[in-house]
Amino acid sequence: MTTSALEEKRESHFHKSDEQNAEKQKWTKHMSNNNGQKLAGKVAVVTGGSRGIGAAITRRLAADGASVAFTYAKGADAAVSVVKEIELHGGKAIAI
């Protein structure tokens, strides 16, 4: 390859990397935990929100500003615990 062909190839590679980095930064920003209450004023309903993944989703929605209503089938103590934790952090939640 000639010197100019190598330079073009290298320049093309760096340009692609810049585009990929910009896209990655957009995605990272979108997935950031520091999103400034983007769900404020919204209501979320979660089924099975007292334990496991459901509880994590319930907590995250509340942290993002949503008022959360969630159902549970067993483990009323776990449901009460999730509600108290959300309220302790300034959120609104109800277990059904």
N, C-alpha and C positions, 0 to 999 in steps of 0.2 A: 504494500500500500504506500501511496505517496504521503508526504508530510501533510499536505492539505486535506487529504481524505481522512487521515487519522485525526486531525484537528476537528473536522466536521463531525466525525463519529463521536469524539469525546464531548463536543459541544452539545450534540443531540442527546447524549446520555445524561449530561448534567441538567439539561432542560427538562427531560422526563422526570428526573429525580426531584426537581423543584416542584413540578406539577403534582407528583405523588405525595410529597411532603405537605403541600398545601391542602390536598384532599384529606390526608391523614389528620392534619390539624383541625379541619372542619369537623371530621367525625369525632375526634377526641373532645372537642369543645361541646359538641352535641351530647356526648355521653358523660360529660363532667357531672360530678356530684354537686358542684357549686353552681346551680342554675337559677338562683334567685327567685324561688317560689313561683315557678312557671305555671303551677296548677291552682294558684290562689283564686278563690271564688268558685271552684269546681267541686263537684261531689263525685266520689268514686265508690263503687260497690264491688266488694271482693267476696267470692264464695270460698269458704274454707280458709278464712284469714286469721285463725288463732294460733296455728302451728306451722312450722316448717317454711316452705317456700311462700305459702299464702300469707304468713305473718310478716315475712320479709317484704313482700310486695305491699302489704298494708302499711308497714312502717315507711317505706320509701315514698308511697303516694302522699302520706301525711307530711313527710319531710319536704316534699315538693309543693306543699301548700294546700292540697285537697282536703276537704272534709271527707272522712272515710266511714262507710258503713260496711260491716263484714259479718258473714254468717259463720257459725260453728255448729258442729254436731255433737261433739263431746269435749270435755275439758273446759268447763266454764271458768276454772281458775286461770287457765292459759289465756282465755279471751279477755278476762278482766285485766290480766297483766299487760296485754298488748294495749288495751285502752288507756290504762294508767301511764304506760310509757309514752304513748303519743301525747297525752294531755300534759305530761311533765315537760315535754319539749315544746309546748305551746300549740299543739295541734288539736283537732276535733275528731273524735271517733266514737262509734257506737257499735256494740256487739249484738247481733240478733240471733 
